[in-house]
Amino acid sequence: MKPMTAATRVALLLVLGCSHKGAGGPARVPVTVARAEQRAVPYEIVATGTAEPRQTVAVQSQVTGVLTHVAFREGDEVASGQVLFQIDPRPFQAALDQARAMLARDVAQAENATLEATRYAELVKQDYVTKQDYDAKRANAEALRATVRADSAAVANADLSLEYTTIRALIAGRTGRMLVREGNLVRATANDTLVVINRIQPILVRFAVPELHLPDIQRYRKNRLPVLVSPSKEDTTVSEGVLTFVDNSVDTTTGTVLLKAEFPNRDSALWPGEFLNVRLRLYVEEQAMVVPGQAVMTGQQGTYVFVVNQDGTARSQAVTVERTAGAYAVIGQGVQAGDEVVTDGQVRLVPGASVEVKGVAEPARELEADK
């Protein structure tokens, strides 16, 4: 092998030096960014709630008898006054006929006794009968008139019992499962429930919030505070109602206050017993500074974001997060409108690192949809 000449060694060193310089240059970190912006952001209290009927009625029989007919199907929507059940009316019709017959008899006897008392009143004036005989006739007429009044009450009671054999819905709503079937004997004294009707249009949602929110709720309550509910945090189906009730005391065991909101629920999207995510909106902050929530990092010194400088490098910027609103973090201090903050890839960043913007994060739509 021929020894390497001096010229060859110089050339080789130049090539290696250039190669080493190119390989040692700082690599640019790919990131996704979003712009800090000012926008209207609602101030909301988040809680978990439960839907409950606006009104509930347990349908029971007021008379004892055999159930002969059911006029609806389980789960039907029923109107107020709609016939639900029929109890065998024949014993009650017979009792009504008997009461009417007794009334007619006693009315005839009372009329006759009144006429006799009237005749005796004239005869006692002429001394044809004694005062004692007249008093007896008058007392008998009064007693029969009292009997007529009692018979009239008995007729009304028998008529009402006959009416009770047709059981109607007291409220409009949705029926649950039937608890008694045709052919069974139902008793008025047993408090047996035949079916339960829930009124779910409108419907209520009950939820509890920490007592620390109570002053703000009381301050803004006069504005008819809107309440938004959804089956889950990711669900896009949102029902809107109005806060209607604030409990008059704080639960000392949990430190919370019970609230209720009413929803029209015309599409029956909310169901009694359903667990819901609740957002009570107190007000809307019109010029809030926001960044996507994923842009905010937490370190030993507190919360911070990475901001992309004009020269393509990243800097760590401490920020004050006042609150979160959906996918946004509301920033009190640290960034200005138009600043590009890193939303993805920041875990590989250090202050001063060069970045390569691979994409711009789509703005969150939650707040826009709720306006």
C-alpha positions in Angstrom: 0.0 0.0 0.0 1.3 3.4 -1.0 1.8 5.9 1.8 -0.9 8.7 1.9 0.4 12.0 0.5 0.1 15.3 2.3 -2.4 16.6 -0.2 -4.6 13.6 0.1 -4.6 13.9 3.9 -5.7 17.6 3.8 -8.5 16.8 1.3 -9.7 13.9 3.5 -9.7 16.1 6.6 -11.7 18.8 4.8 -14.4 16.3 3.8 -14.7 14.8 7.2 -14.9 18.2 8.8 -17.7 19.3 6.5 -19.6 16.0 7.1 -19.2 16.3 10.9 -20.5 19.9 10.8 -23.6 19.0 8.8 -24.4 16.0 11.0 -24.0 18.0 14.3 -26.4 20.8 13.4 -29.5 21.1 15.7 -32.5 19.1 14.5 -35.8 21.0 14.2 -38.6 19.6 16.4 -41.9 19.1 14.5 -44.8 20.7 16.4 -48.5 21.7 16.0 -49.4 25.2 17.0 -52.5 27.3 17.6 -52.9 31.1 18.1 -53.9 32.6 21.4 -57.0 34.7 20.9 -59.6 36.8 22.6 -63.2 35.5 22.4 -66.4 35.3 24.3 -66.1 32.5 26.9 -69.0 31.4 29.2 -68.3 31.0 32.9 -69.8 27.6 33.8 -70.0 25.4 36.9 -69.7 21.8 36.0 -71.6 19.1 37.9 -73.2 15.6 37.6 -77.0 15.5 37.8 -79.9 13.1 37.6 -83.1 13.6 35.6 -86.4 13.2 37.5 -90.0 13.6 36.5 -91.7 17.0 36.8 -94.6 15.1 38.5 -95.3 11.5 39.5 -98.6 9.8 40.2 -99.0 6.3 41.5 -102.4 5.2 40.2 -104.5 3.4 42.8 -108.1 2.1 43.1 -110.5 3.9 45.4 -112.9 1.0 45.4 -112.6 -2.7 45.9 -113.4 -4.9 42.9 -112.3 -7.1 40.1 -110.2 -5.5 37.4 -112.0 -6.3 34.1 -110.2 -4.2 31.5 -106.9 -2.3 30.9 -107.3 0.5 28.3 -103.6 1.2 27.6 -100.3 -0.5 27.0 -97.2 -0.3 29.2 -95.1 2.7 28.3 -97.9 4.6 26.5 -98.1 8.3 26.6 -101.5 9.1 28.3 -103.5 12.3 28.5 -105.0 13.8 31.7 -108.5 12.2 32.2 -107.8 9.3 29.8 -109.4 5.9 30.9 -106.7 3.5 32.2 -108.6 0.7 34.0 -112.1 -0.6 34.4 -113.3 -2.4 37.6 -116.5 -4.5 37.4 -119.2 -1.9 37.9 -122.2 -4.2 38.4 -122.1 -4.4 42.3 -121.7 -0.6 42.4 -124.6 -0.1 40.0 -126.8 -2.3 42.1 -125.8 -0.4 45.3 -126.7 2.9 43.5 -130.1 1.5 42.4 -130.8 0.4 46.0 -129.9 3.8 47.4 -132.1 5.6 44.9 -135.0 3.3 45.7 -134.6 4.0 49.5 -134.4 7.7 48.7 -137.7 7.6 46.7 -139.4 5.7 49.5 -138.3 8.0 52.2 -139.2 11.1 50.1 -142.7 9.8 49.8 -143.0 9.1 53.5 -141.5 12.6 54.4 -144.0 14.3 52.1 -146.9 12.5 53.7 -145.6 13.2 57.2 -145.3 16.9 56.3 -148.9 17.0 55.1 -150.1 15.4 58.4 -148.1 17.8 60.5 -149.7 20.7 58.5 -153.2 19.3 59.1 -152.6 18.8 62.8 -151.3 22.4 63.0 -154.8 23.6 62.0 -156.6 21.0 64.2 -154.7 22.0 67.3 -155.8 25.6 66.9 -159.4 24.3 67.1 -158.7 22.0 70.0 -159.7 18.9 67.9 -156.3 17.3 68.7 -154.0 17.8 71.6 -150.8 19.7 71.5 -148.9 16.5 72.2 -150.4 14.8 69.1 -149.3 17.8 66.9 -145.8 17.8 68.3 -145.5 14.1 67.6 -146.6 14.6 63.9 -144.2 17.5 63.5 -141.3 15.5 65.0 -142.0 12.6 62.7 -142.0 14.9 59.6 -138.6 16.4 60.7 -137.1 12.9 61.2 -138.3 11.7 57.8 -136.8 14.9 56.2 -133.5 14.1 57.9 -133.7 10.5 56.5 -134.2 11.9 53.0 -131.1 14.0 53.4 -129.1 10.9 54.6 -130.5 8.9 51.6 -129.4 11.7 49.2 -125.9 11.5 50.6 -126.0 7.7 50.3 -127.0 8.1 46.6 -124.2 10.5 46.0 -121.7 8.2 47.6 -123.0 5.2 45.6 -122.8 7.2 42.4 -119.2 8.3 43.3 -118.2 4.7 43.9 -119.7 3.7 40.6 -117.7 6.5 38.9 -114.5 5.3 40.7 -114.8 1.9 38.9 -113.5 3.8 35.8 -109.9 4.7 36.7 -108.5 7.7 34.8 -105.1 9.3 34.5 -104.8 12.3 36.8 -101.9 13.8 34.9 -100.5 13.6 31.3 -97.4 11.6 31.1 -95.7 8.3 30.3 -96.9 5.1 32.0 -94.5 2.6 33.5 -95.0 -1.2 33.8 -98.4 -2.5 34.9 -98.3 -3.8 38.4 -101.8 -5.4 38.3 -103.3 -7.4 35.4 -106.9 -8.1 34.3 -108.8 -10.5 36.5 -107.1 -9.5 39.7 -109.0 -8.2 42.7 -107.8 -4.7 43.6 -108.5 -3.3 47.1 -109.1 0.3 48.1 -107.6 -0.2 51.5 -104.4 -2.0 50.5 -102.8 1.0 48.6 -101.9 -1.3 45.8 -100.4 0.7 42.9 -101.7 -0.2 39.5 -99.3 1.8 37.4 -97.0 4.8 37.9 -97.3 7.8 35.5 -94.3 10.1 35.1 -94.7 13.6 33.6 -91.4 14.1 31.6 -92.5 17.1 29.5 -91.2 19.2 31.1 -88.6 17.3 33.1 -86.3 18.3 36.0 -82.6 17.7 36.5 -81.3 17.8 40.0 -77.6 18.4 40.7 -75.4 19.6 43.6 -72.6 22.2 43.4 -70.0 23.1 46.1 -71.1 25.8 48.5 -68.3 28.1 47.4 -70.3 28.8 44.2 -73.4 29.9 46.1 -72.6 33.6 46.2 -72.1 33.8 42.4 -75.3 31.8 41.8 -77.2 34.2 44.0 -75.7 37.2 42.3 -76.6 36.1 38.8 -79.7 34.1 39.4 -82.0 37.1 38.5 -80.9 36.6 34.9 -82.6 33.2 34.5 -79.5 31.2 34.4 -79.2 28.6 31.5 -78.3 25.0 32.3 -76.9 22.7 29.6 -76.9 18.9 30.0 -75.6 16.0 28.0 -75.4 12.2 28.5 -71.6 12.4 28.5 -68.8 14.9 28.2 -68.1 13.8 24.6 -71.8 13.7 23.5 -72.7 16.5 21.1 -76.4 16.2 22.0 -77.1 19.0 24.4 -80.4 20.0 26.0 -80.9 23.5 27.4 -83.0 24.4 30.4 -83.3 27.1 33.1 -82.3 27.0 36.7 -85.6 26.9 38.7 -84.6 25.9 42.3 -81.8 26.6 44.8 -82.1 24.8 48.1 -82.5 26.9 51.2 -79.7 25.1 53.1 -76.2 23.6 52.5 -75.8 19.9 53.0 -73.4 19.8 56.0 -72.2 16.3 55.2 -71.1 17.1 51.6 -70.7 20.9 51.6 -72.9 21.2 48.6 -76.1 23.0 47.6 -78.9 21.2 45.8 -80.1 22.8 42.5 -82.8 21.9 40.0 -83.3 23.0 36.4 -86.3 22.5 34.2 -86.1 21.4 30.6 -89.0 21.3 28.0 -87.8 17.9 26.8 -90.2 17.9 23.8 -88.1 15.3 22.1 -88.0 13.1 25.2 -84.2 13.1 25.1 -83.9 13.2 28.9 -85.2 10.2 30.8 -86.0 9.9 34.6 -83.1 8.4 36.5 -80.5 9.2 33.8 -77.1 10.5 34.9 -76.1 13.6 33.1 -73.2 16.0 32.8 -74.5 19.5 33.8 -73.1 22.9 33.0 -74.6 25.9 34.9 -73.8 29.1 33.0 -73.5 32.2 35.2 -72.3 34.7 32.6 -70.2 35.2 29.4 -66.8 36.9 29.5 -66.7 38.7 26.2 -62.9 39.3 25.8 -61.3 36.3 27.5 -57.7 35.4 26.4 -57.8 31.7 25.6 -55.4 29.0 24.3 -56.2 25.3 23.7 -56.1 23.4 27.0 -53.5 20.9 25.6 -51.0 23.8 25.2 -50.7 24.3 28.9 -48.0 22.4 30.7 -47.3 22.1 34.4 -43.8 22.2 35.9 -42.0 22.8 39.1 -42.4 26.6 38.7 -46.1 26.4 37.8 -48.0 26.4 34.5 -46.4 27.4 31.3 -46.7 27.2 27.5 -44.2 27.0 24.7 -44.4 30.1 22.4 -42.9 30.0 18.8 -40.7 33.0 18.2 -40.5 34.7 14.8 -37.0 33.2 14.2 -38.5 29.7 14.5 -37.3 28.9 18.0 -39.5 28.1 21.0 -39.5 29.8 24.4 -41.0 28.7 27.7 -43.6 31.2 28.8 -45.1 31.2 32.3 -48.9 31.7 32.3 -51.6 32.1 34.8 -54.6 29.9 34.1 -57.8 31.5 35.6 -60.1 28.6 34.6 -60.9 26.1 31.9 -63.9 26.3 29.6 -64.5 23.2 27.5 -61.4 22.7 25.4 -59.9 26.1 26.3 -57.8 27.4 29.1 -58.6 31.0 30.0 -55.3 32.8 30.5 -55.0 35.7 33.0 -51.3 36.6 32.2 -48.5 35.4 30.0 -49.6 35.5 26.4 -51.1 38.0 24.0 -53.5 37.6 21.2 -51.8 36.2 18.1 -49.0 34.4 20.0 -48.4 30.9 18.5 -48.4 28.3 21.2 -47.4 24.7 20.8 -50.3 22.3 21.2 -48.5 19.1 20.2 -44.9 18.1 20.4 -44.0 20.3 23.3 -42.7 17.3 25.4 -39.6 17.2 23.2 -39.0 20.9 23.4 -36.5 22.9 25.5 -36.2 26.7 25.6 -34.4 27.9 22.4 -35.0 24.7 20.4 -35.7 25.1 16.7 -39.2 24.0 15.7 -40.8 23.0 12.4 -44.6 23.8 12.3 -46.2 20.7 10.9 -49.8 21.9 11.3 -52.2 24.4 12.9 -54.6 23.0 15.5 -58.3 23.3 14.6 -60.1 25.7 16.9 -62.4 24.1 19.4 -66.1 24.4 18.5 -67.7 23.8 21.8 -68.0 27.5 22.9 -69.2 28.6 19.5 -72.0 26.0 19.5 -73.2 27.0 22.9 -73.5 30.8 22.2 
